[in-house]
């Protein structure tokens, strides 16, 4: 299984309880924030393993693509199982030209599939597919699926979704989790855990896979202020306007480029604050794009879209239907008489107010401009992926509560929070305004 990303590699090895050789750990540590270098190392590592096995007399191999075929192709080239892309292209160039020559009727240069692919490309605003001749080495723009998209990619990409396939889970052993997160008794204890994570005093939260990224340093004080107020942040990025791609905090990609980011924040908001927060966000539209969702299925947004189509896509991503509320309450040691929120309902309709003017679609959060390349947009937000993540984010509250005995104070607290709070996703669309999102959230 080629290493496609550092976080994905750590997640899979942790869940599978695989011991990582020290040589691999040492090789990845200095390059873990550079996706391209991590992929390149993954190719070389896999190829060297196959070389060793070949020398030992083993001739059959199974390689997992994880819907990202480029690394697998490069590995096969590296060990000599297939010709390199350059030699294959050169060898087929003449045949490809014949295929586009109308004097050769038996060689079609415009197959029917091209029309379908073109239709897909017309609808793929952020990462267009590029159809090539039928004998071309690749069938689409490699940059579209070079990297695992996770929840931040376009839902139409075959690389969309989590790589490990394990779904919602705590990425740490129970004993270690209890050591880090103790036994919270109230929301103030939860706030302190989030603050400690932002300040680097604890290495993980239930929703994280590692320490905050270096770019968090630029907004650390603001994140601390959010969490001290009970606005618990699970995702963020600072606004960036044309910083060099080599910038130590926010840079990414090859040298000589410039990177851009919209201010972004994702947080859990309490039931007593969510309505006021949503009303405040509505007043600054269209500079602000937001999505808010409860565990019960209620959704509020200031964008419009095809609700039925979105519901269909969400159903394809996840089969959403919860247990009976009585079962959930019983597992947490909570009686129905003490709950102050209505039971969850599967497939609750979208809650959207009339008059919204923002059209729903993938919203680019991060993009880069590099010499000799098209604009690269590795990070997007769209409603379908947010709602799929919503289910997982709230399920993690349940996983956390199960660390504690039934009827315990901590279990009751986490159960209540998981059912009462809302997940709020906020994007400030003016990437030139470094403080724009904070002026609104913290006002």
N, C-alpha and C positions, 0 to 999 in steps of 0.2 A: 504494500500500500504506500504509494509515494507521499511524502510530506507535502501538503498543499499550502498549509499555513501554520504558523507557530502555535496559535491558540487552539486550532483544530487538532494538532498533533498532541498537545498537552492534554486536551479534553479526552481524546480517545485512549491515550496511554493511562491516564488516571482511572478512567472507568473500567478499563480492562485489567488494571493492576499489573501493568507491564513495567519491568525495571529497564530504564533507559541507560545504555552504556555511557560511561563518562565521556568518551570521545565524541559522542553525538551531542550530549548536553553542552560541552565546551565549544563545539563548532557552531551550535545554534545561538548561544547566548549573545555574541556581539552582533548578530544579524537578525534577531528576532523581530525587530520593528520594520524590516525591509522585506515585503512580501516576495519580491522578485528574487532576491538572494536566497530566501528560504526555499522557494520552489527549485531554484538551480541546485541548491545543496541536496534537496530531496531526490532530484534526478540522479545526481552523481552517487549518492548513497545507495539508492536502489540498484543502479547499474553495477556498482562494485559488488553488491551482495549477489546479484545474478551471475557475475563473472566468477565469483568464488564457488558458487554452486555448480556452474558448468564444469569447472576444473575438477570438481569432486564427482563428476559423472551423472549429475542430475540434469535432465534435459526438458522437463516440463515445468511451467510456471503459471501461476494465476495472479494477475495484477488487477487490483480494484481501481476503476477510473474515478469513482465518486462523481460521475457526470462531468468530469474535467479531463478531456482526453489529451491535452497538449503534453502534460508530463509523461503520460504513458507512451505517447509517440516518440518523445525524445529519448526515453529509456530504451525503447526498441531500436532506435537508430544507434544509440550509444553502444549497445552490445552487438550490433550488426545483424539483427533479425530482419530489419527492413532498410531500404536505402534512405539516405537523408532527404529532407524536403527539397534541398537545392538540386540534388542529382535527379530526383524524381520529376521535378518541374522541368528541368532541361530535357530529360528523356522523352517527356510527353508533349513538349511544346509544339512539335510538328503535327502530331495527331490532333492536338487541341485546335490548331489553326485549320486543319482540314475539316474539323467538326463545324466550324463556322463558315465554311465555304459552300455557297448554294450549289456549286457544280458537283458536290458530292452528296446526293440525296439520301444515301444510306447512313450518313453520319449526321445525326441531329445536333445542332448547336444551341437549340432553344427548347429544351424538354418542357413538358407540361408542368413538371414540378417547379420550374423557375417562376411561373406565374404565381403559384401559391406562396413561394418564398418571398417574392416581391411584395405580395399583399401583407405578409407578416412584417416585412421591413418597413412598410408604410405606416404601420401601427406601433413600431418600436421607436419611440421618439428619442430615448436617451442612448440606446445602444443599438443602432441599426444593423440588421443582418445584411451581409453583402454576398449576393449570389455570384458564383464564378462558373466558368465552363465546366461541363460534366466530368471532364478528366482532370480537373484541378486537384491539387493535393488536399485542399481543405474546402469544406462546403459553406463556411460562414466566417465572419470576422473573428479571428482568434481572440482579439482583445475583449470580446463580449464575455467569454467564459474562461479567461485565463486564471481567474481566482475564484475561490468559493465565495458565493454571494451572501451566505447566511441570511439573516433577516434584513440585511441592508441592501440587498440587490433587487433587481427587477424580478417580479414574481413569474414573468414569462420565461426567464432563463432556466435551462435545465440544471444549472448549478445552484438554484435557489433552495434555501433551507439549511437546516443543521446537518453537519457532516456525520456526527456520531450516531444519529438515529435513535438515541435513547430517550428523547423527549425531556420533559421537566424532571430535574433531579438536582440534588445538592452535590456539587462537585468535590466533596470532601467526606472523609470517614466521619461517622457520628461522634466518636470520641474527640476528634480534632475540632469538629464544629462546635461542640459544647464548650471546649476550651476557649475558642475564639469569641463565641457569641453569648456565653454565660446563660443566665436564666432571666430574661427580661420580664419585668413585672408591670410596666406601664409604657405609654408611648414615648415618654422622655427617655427611657432606657433604649428604645429603638432609635430615637434621634441620635443619641450618643454613639451607638454602633456605626451609623452612617458617617458621622463626623470623624470618628476614629479611623474609618476606612479611608476617607478623603485625605486625612493627615498622615496616612501611612503607618498608623499604630497597630492595625490589624491587617493581615494580608488579603483577606477575602470577605465578601458578603455572599449571601445565597444566590444572588443574580450575577455575580462576577466570576471570572475564571482566573483572575490574577490581580495584581496591583493596578492602580490607575495609570493610564498612559502618560508619557512625559508632557503632552500638551495640556494635561489637567493643571499643571503648575500655573499656567497663565490665568486660570479662573478659580484657583483653589479657595481663596477667601470668599468668593461669591457662593461657591458650592457649600462651604461651611455655613454661611449665613442662611442658605436655603434649608439645610438639614436641621439647623438649630431651631428653625421656625416650624418644624414638623413637615416640611416639604421634602420627602425622601427621594433623592436623585439616584436613578439607576443607569442613566446614560447622559452624556453631555459632550459638547465640543465648542471651542471658542470660535468667534467669527474671525476669518482671516482674509485679507485682501492682497493677494499677490506676493506672498512670502517666497523666498527662494526654496526650491525643492530640497536643498541641503540644510535647511533650518533645523537645529537640533530638537526643537519642540514640536513643530507642526509639519516639517518637511517629509516628503515621501517621493518615490519614483526616481527616475534617472536624474543625473546632474544636469544643470543648465536649464531647468524648468522653473515654473512658478505655480504655486498652489493656492487654492481659494476654498473657503468654507463659509457656510452660513451658520450663525449661532443656533445651537440646538440644545434642547433639554428634554429629558424624559423623567418623570417623577410620579410618585404616589402621593395623592392629595386626599385629605380626610373628608368625610361626608359633610362636615360643617363649613368647609372652605371651598369645596369644588364649585358650587354655583356662583359665588362671588368671583372666583378666579376665571371661570368661563365668560362671565359677563365682561370682565376687564379685558380679556383677550379679544372679544368681539369688537371692542371700541377701536382697536388699532388695525383691524383688517383693512387692506390686504397685506400689510407688512408682516403680519403674523398669520401663520397657518397652523391650526391645531387639530388634534384628534384626542378625544377623551372617551374612555370606556370603563364600564363597571364589570365586575365579575358576572353579574346577573345577565349581561347582554345588552344593556343600554349603551347607546353611542351618541355622542354629540360632536359635531364638527362644523367648521365654517366653510367647507367645500361641498360641492354638489357632484353627484355621479349617478350611475345606474345602480340603484340599490339592489334590485333583483339579481343583476349579474354579479355584483359583489358578494351577495349572499351565496350564490352558486359556487363562486370561486373559493370562498371560505369553507364551504361544506366539503369541497374537494381536498382542501389542505388539511382539514381536521374534521373528524366526525364528532361534532359537538353535541353532547347530551349528558348532563350531569346526573349524579345519583339523587335520590330523594333527599330533601332537606333534612328529614328526620334521621336518615342514615348519617349525614354529614355532622349534624349536631351531636348525635350519639357518640360518634367516633372521637369528638373533641371534648366530650363531657359537658356539653352545653344543653340545657333544657330549652324546649321551644318557648317556654314562658319568659325566659330571660333575654331572648333575641329581640332586638329593636329594629330589624330590617326585614323586608319581605323576602320570601324564598326565591332562589334563582329560577329563571325561566329560560328554557332552551329557545334559541332563535328569536329573541325579542327583536321587534322591528327597530330600524334605525330611528333615532330621535334627531330630527334636523329641522331648523326653523326656516320659514319662507324668506326669500329676499337675499339669500346668500349669493354672492357674485363670483366666487372663486370656483373654477372648474376643477373637478377632481382629476388627478393624474399623478404619475411618478414625479416627485419633487427632488431635484438634485441637491444633495447636501454638501458634497465635496467634489471638486474637479481640479484637474491640472492641465497646464499647457507646457508641452515639451518639444524640443527641437525635432523637426521631421516627423512628428506624430499628430494624429487627430486628437482633439480634446478628449481626455480620459475622465470618466465619471464613475468612480468605484462605489460611491455611497449614495443611495436614494431612499426616500421615504414614500410609501404609498399605503393606502388604506388596507388593502388585502393583507400585506405582510404585517402591518401593525396589529390587525385583529387576530392573526394567527399567533403572533407573539403575545398578545393580551392573554390568551388562554394559558400559555406556558408561564407567563409572569405571575399570574394569580395562583396557578398550580404550585409554584415554588413556595408560596406562603403555606400551603397545606403540607408540603414536604418538610418545611421547617417546623411546623407545629407538631409533627409526628416524632420529633426528637424527644418530646417531653411526655411524661405519663398522662393518661386520661384523667381529666378533672383538675390537673395542675394549673396554677395561675398563669404560667407562661403559655401553656397550650390554649387556654381560653382566650388569652390576649391575642395571640397570632391568628386564631380562628376568626375572631371578631374583626380584626384588621383586614384579613383576606376577603371578607364578605362585604365590608362597609366602604373600603377605600376605592378610589378611582385611579386608573392609570392615565396619565396626561402626557401627550407628546406635542412639543412646541417647537416650531421652526421660525426664526426671524429671517425674512427673505432679503433684507438689506445687509449683505455681507460686508459692506463698508463700515457699518456701525458696530464697533466692538462691544459697546455697552447696551445696545438696543434691547436685547432679550432680558437683560438683568434689570434695566430701568422699569420694565413692565412687571416681571415676576416678583421683584423685591420691593415694589412701590407700596 
